[in-house]
């Protein structure tokens, strides 16, 4: 019988493998960690309170007084708020405050003379997501000038202005059927609002202010740029009894004189 010699290269390749196998047997079984989990998995998400702690703002059942926010922070409503005699319904004296109306309404009191709906005396205050209606003063007023921000807030059927502040950013919302101005101020940025049926100007823009994607109709004045340098873009003004615009620079809009 003829013997067949295996190529030396194949034998040489097997030697290291045999050596590794022998060493692994001598070493014995490797130590491993337990496969049993230490406990049930815990939640990994953060709640809204974890991200931004918020405090409920509600009327007291024992004290007849306006709701006052005198500390920075984030607050929200869980019910409608009604004004009391000669006082605003909500008074914000602190700065760096966020107030979420949470879809509720801040109402004037139909039985007595009250003040503003929301009076903002602090700065860097944001109010969002709700309605201010029927106040005997302004719907929203900031006597110290702000700046403030209004996001998806409606101010309607107030005896004086819907929302008036020297420095203000407004995004969305309706400002209609107020006794004087719908919304505006000296330095304001307004986007996506409607102002209709106001006794004075629908939208007031001071120097360096602008309004875009907004409608102002059936007021005395549509867009009123009191200092002549307000900018209006992509907006509509019509059916205003005195003029659709006064002193504004207008681009890409439907605003006949």
DAWONOR-V784623 format. One record per backbone hydrogen bond with DSSP energy under -1.0 kcal/mol. NH is the residue of the N-H (numbers start at 0). CO is the residue of the C=O. If there is no record, write none. Layout:
BEGIN
NH	CO
NH	CO
END
This chain:
BEGIN
9	6
10	6
11	7
12	8
13	9
14	10
17	13
18	14
19	15
20	16
21	17
22	18
23	19
24	20
25	21
26	22
50	46
51	47
54	73
56	75
64	62
66	88
68	90
72	95
74	97
75	54
76	99
80	104
82	106
85	112
86	83
88	115
89	116
90	66
91	118
92	68
93	68
95	122
97	72
98	125
99	74
100	127
102	128
103	100
105	130
106	80
107	132
114	86
116	137
117	138
118	89
119	140
120	91
121	91
123	146
124	146
125	96
126	148
127	98
128	150
129	151
130	103
131	153
132	105
133	155
136	114
138	160
139	161
140	117
141	163
144	141
147	166
148	124
149	168
150	126
151	170
153	129
154	173
155	131
156	175
158	134
159	136
161	180
162	181
163	139
164	183
166	144
167	186
168	147
169	188
170	149
171	190
174	193
176	195
178	157
179	159
181	200
182	201
183	162
184	203
186	165
188	167
189	209
190	169
191	211
193	172
194	214
196	216
198	177
199	179
201	220
202	221
203	182
204	223
205	184
208	205
209	187
210	230
211	189
212	232
214	192
215	235
216	194
217	237
219	199
220	199
221	242
222	243
223	202
224	245
225	223
227	224
230	208
231	248
232	210
233	250
235	213
236	253
237	215
240	218
241	219
242	219
245	222
248	229
250	231
253	234
END
